[in-house]
Amino acid sequence: MADQNELEQIAYRIQTALQNNQVEEASTLLQELHPADQADVFQRLNDREQSLVFPTLSVIATADLLEELEDDEVLEAVEDLSIEKLADVLDEMEPDEAADLLGDLPPEQASEVLAQMEDAEEVKPLLGYPDETAGGLMTTWYIGMRRQTTIEQAIEFLRQIEPETEVPYYLYVIDREKRLVGVVGLRSLVVSDPKKTMESVMDPEVIYVTAGTDQEEVAEVMTRYDLTSLPVVDHQHRLIGVVTHDDITDVMEDEATEDILHLGAVESAGLLDKSYWEQNIFNVVRSRFIWLLALFFAGTLTGIVLKNYEDELQTVVALSFFIPLLMGTGGNAGAQTVATVIRGMALREVRVRDIFQVWWREFRAGLLLGAMLSIVAIVLGLFWQVDLPLAITVGITIAVITTFANTVAAVVPILATAIGLDPTIASGPMISTVIDASGLLIYFTLAAWILPQL
Amino acid sequence: MADQNELEQIAYRIQTALQNNQVEEASTLLQELHPADQADVFQRLNDREQSLVFPTLSVIATADLLEELEDDEVLEAVEDLSIEKLADVLDEMEPDEAADLLGDLPPEQASEVLAQMEDAEEVKPLLGYPDETAGGLMTTWYIGMRRQTTIEQAIEFLRQIEPETEVPYYLYVIDREKRLVGVVGLRSLVVSDPKKTMESVMDPEVIYVTAGTDQEEVAEVMTRYDLTSLPVVDHQHRLIGVVTHDDITDVMEDEATEDILHLGAVESAGLLDKSYWEQNIFNVVRSRFIWLLALFFAGTLTGIVLKNYEDELQTVVALSFFIPLLMGTGGNAGAQTVATVIRGMALREVRVRDIFQVWWREFRAGLLLGAMLSIVAIVLGLFWQVDLPLAITVGITIAVITTFANTVAAVVPILATAIGLDPTIASGPMISTVIDASGLLIYFTLAAWILPQL
């Protein structure tokens, strides 16, 4: 394990070596590191340095490194490899990672490489599944045993194949048709009588998912039941692969990133498999512009509302002083509710059928918060020496807007989910725009009732 | 594994059984489930139903269930248990979970229970560590072996102690002073020659953390190196515990929740160990009011700015139509940048020393986005038949505000981190308020230059 400073120093030593044409030494320095640290150091090198050192790595080191890099760094790096070396490297990689890489290559290149691979059969079955499903996450490196196999035989088999590090801590028991019937932990293998059969020590209550299960649900099942690996079956209940815990932490990071970006009005598609630094400026602009534009047009609603109240604004200019404050408070109250509800839904604490209870909670919270703020607003208004009627208008408006914002923000994410939309997209940025326009209407309506001049 | 509908039906059957005074049957129904599902069903019962069924559970079932419940549900549930039963239950629980529970009990009750426990020695060493550190997360259920132990002896030892499910997949090798010197995977135990010693099969390059390491870093190390368990050492490098993968997924969920709530202007403290439904309305209001109030006062800045431009507003009322739109766009552009930068920091892609590069990227992105939006704004203004000078003012303002918002939002989270503040608290809600007021100043300054009437 190395900390950031050490890694930076190693990167610097590699760069110096490369400048002095000591490519061999640079390569050795890199290969001495843990694969995760290799990737870190490799990312600190510039394109030219990467191209110099990458082809000098051993097949195993290349495979390890590729497994750690982000998708589009991988594509860039493999351009420096021959088809033959790439095939060897893919043979060394975990089948799920190899399949991901092949899926990202241009089709003809992918089939050329596949044709050269020795272990193509491990990878081919994985190519057909969408990335974001259990099928896309799973590996074919799992161990299936028949019921009547003894523990002794199983251990002997493991000794012969010398399983790689990635092979899970569980052996799966399958019947004649490859249907999943049980699971045996490596622990039971160690501690049970060697003469016993797999059937007698297996747990028949295996938790599993099917290939089409969405990755978010896969992550939920694995966290819920604290699993380090989860078998995947097809429609005939045949074992076809296993999802391992390292894939799941990636999924959890991606899902959290997606939520945060969507709530911040950034389109996440295409950004999740890139680090901050790999997103070029045009991708950044593309991922944001469409949202800014949509919100801009939604925002013109507030202009239209204001235009309709032109006369009132002309009569009492002081009305306009409070517009940003009122809109800001509504937006903030809405954002608070959205953050709470969205997170509750992501953690599966809030479900669609809870919509009424959520609304009722947020309605009361909004009312309470609004009442407290409206007192503050009235005191502040008087302190600013605006008319009492205007101060009262602002105070009442704040209470109404806060309550309204809370209830809209409580209901919209749940409704969006109910009709199959992504709740974070529908909620975060859009809600505050809707609240802005409605808030203005509420403000002017109340003003017309209360202010004698209007 | 059971889906939500099945669980709901089981909860309903338990409720019916309880109504008919068939407590025994309700208890059996609950105990047949997987512990994670037990917790789910238990949470669907009301307080009275919970109090009826909870004391009837076996010691093991009670321990399993308590391990799955959230902190304050646990406290509520254990009120129904005698000191004796609670001590038995804690003996069954994983030491880290038992220590958490004891830490939450009133001190005198905790020491009474500890005095009655058989395995108090497993738990006591854990009581001193703060919850959010490696020491607070770790368990004392790990297996340490001496270098010269043979694999045969190790397996024999494992058979004797029949390790519980929670015991990790690794054996740690320690020297005479209990210092951590190596690690042996259960896998090597299975596949190596039984006569070999631990020293000859161990990996001496053990990745570890110290007891005081923050949980966020613990999670980062475990995800980075794909570990299912991570040893924790004290200052003399002595092995004192192990953090397991299930604790890490909890940490990751908590960190993501914290980020989302802070960006949504909700104080997360006190909410992370409660589910959405357990947060009573006064906690909700408390966690939000202070932020709404702070933002309200910050928002009065915009009012002060507008008040200063009272004459201009009186002369050209149309100026006010664009205020919400301009402020909204600035706020949205800032929110996009904050979301991107904050997430980059959470994933350790963006570091403090990168501040200048981040600023430069976001400056260019803001300029580009602003230029595009300003064209849209001018066309829209003409379409709305406002004066050309006003439309141009709005267009230029939008470009300036967007660029300004992007750069402020890029720099603030990083500066906050540099001086030791939580970047999500400092950034999300506060930035948009600052941008609002600065945006208005920019707008009126530009208007005074461009509009002939002013």
Interface residues (C-beta under 8 A of the other chain):
Chain A: M1 Q4 H34 A36 I155 L158 R159 E162 P163 V167 Y169 L186 R187 L189 V190 V191 E205 I207 Y208 V221 M222 T223 R224 Y225 D226 T228 H245 D246 I248 T249 D250 M252 E253 A256 T257 D259 I260 L261 L263 G264 A265 V266 S275 Y276 W277 I281 V284 V285 R288 F289 W291 L292 L293 L295 F296 G299 T300 T302 G303 L306 K307 E310 L313 Q314 V317 A318 S320 F321 F322 I323 P324 L325 M327 G328 T329 G331 N332 A333 A335 Q336 V338 A339 T340 V341 I342 R343 G344 A346 L347 E349 V350 R351 R361 R364 A365 L368 L369 M372 L373 V376 A377 L380 W384 T402 P429 S432 T433 D436 L440
Chain B: M1 Q4 H34 A36 I155 L158 R159 E162 P163 V167 Y169 L186 R187 L189 V190 V191 E205 I207 Y208 V221 M222 T223 R224 Y225 D226 T228 H245 D246 I248 T249 D250 M252 E253 A256 T257 D259 I260 L261 L263 G264 A265 V266 S275 Y276 W277 I281 V284 V285 R288 F289 W291 L292 L293 L295 F296 G299 T300 T302 G303 L306 K307 E310 L313 Q314 V317 A318 S320 F321 F322 I323 P324 L325 M327 G328 T329 G331 N332 A333 A335 Q336 V338 A339 T340 V341 I342 R343 G344 L347 E349 V350 R351 R361 R364 A365 L368 L369 M372 L373 V376 A377 L380 W384 T402 P429 S432 T433 D436 L440
